[in-house]
């Protein structure tokens, strides 16, 4: 095959296991032979819309077979796939589509699509996707694609307040898949629940792709729901699932926790934030252990992984570096920190992004000498070489597994005419891990109530980015150079 990238995977897997079920969704199964044919038809559909090698194809919608088909179809044509976060507001979707230069948007029904001001040239709705697919050609596509060609642009909020597009190549995802297969005993009999959103790299690269390359079954569900998860685990005999700590906490808090049949589960993979020790113990009492890891969108995402067998001995650790990557903890002067000493996490390897889409300045700033990617996260290694993530050097915080960058929220707050200045920090929350707390200063004429201001933000930002708390203040604490002392704001008593 001319295609050395991900786009060749459905055809290659169909040769090996044509009759195995590749995707399960809403009671329907799609075999690998059927998936390969449907990817060919989707590629013909995209080609008819003008897609050629290097073009960008955006997808906005929940987990669905069409996501997988469109992704592989784009890759079969040598195009770049741009999954769009379904939680974004219309202005944010506009930015992603414009910045990526997407020529095609495939989408589920969405208010954000109706409110777009700059839609791509071609828009394909899922309401007529099946009929259009049936009319397309099933002839195989074999376009030359190199492993170092861009495969994805995944948008992650930036410290400048505008989302940046992290480019991931085919090689980045292939090496990440290999790292995952080294650390987790994935088999061809896996039935993997994919309930975390595929527009995030965790579900995409840590469960979907490894499952399909091994010839297992990906059980797709459109959204996270506790009762539906219990139903699917029992009915589909799910063996493997990925989620963030909040999702696993929701399962453990359910009345079904003690009696549900979880005997089929072999692997629980968790990312986004460390799993609290009480939750680890609760799952251990049910005979279940976590494979925890640390990573970022820019590392495709695995940088470290704590294998299941070590989960008890190294509780609270994110594990050692994955097999085919290197991780350092660096002092401010660039030297290696000693075991137990905190420093910035740096990652280098074939899974690391080549940079940000059309943003050479951000790309240059993200790398230290020697090709080390600067994560902006603070951590330490223990004496056994396991990473313990302590905090973030950047202001970013994680709410329910979603990265929130205060600068982006502060920029949106600045759009309100009454807001003179603001500062946003993350504060602890028992369920979401962290939520936003905004400190705002109004002009002499006053301003809206906190609830009104939150409503103003809700029209501009995804819900998880809207601060849960708003404090109206007369002034913000500052350093001698005029910078806001965010550490001081974080130390204030929790809001009532």
Secondary structure, 3 states (H helix, E strand, C coil): CCECCHHHHHHHHHHHCCCCEEEEECCEEEEHHHHHHHHHHHHHHHHHCCCCCCCEEEEECCCCHHHHHHHHHHHHCCCEEEEECCCCCHHHHHHHHHHHCCCEEEECCCHHHHCCCCCCCEEEEHHHHHHHHHHCCCCCCCCCECCCCEEEEEEECCCCCCCEEEEEEHHHHHHHHHHHHHHCCCCCCCEEEECCCCCCHHHHHHHHHHHHHHCCEEEECCCCCHHHHHHHHHHHCCCEEEEEHHHHHHHHHCCCCCCCCCCCCCEEEEECCCCCHHHHHHHHHCCCCEEEEEEEHHHCEEEEEECHHHCCCCCCCCEEECCCEEEEEECCCCCECCCCCCEEEEEEECCCCCEECCCHHHHHHHEECCCEEEEEEEEEECCCCCEEEEEECCCCEEECCEEECHHHHHHHHHCCCCEEEEEEEEEEECCCEEEEEEEEEECCCCCCCHHHHHHHHHCCCCHHHCCCEEEECCCCCECCCCCECHHHHHCCCCCC
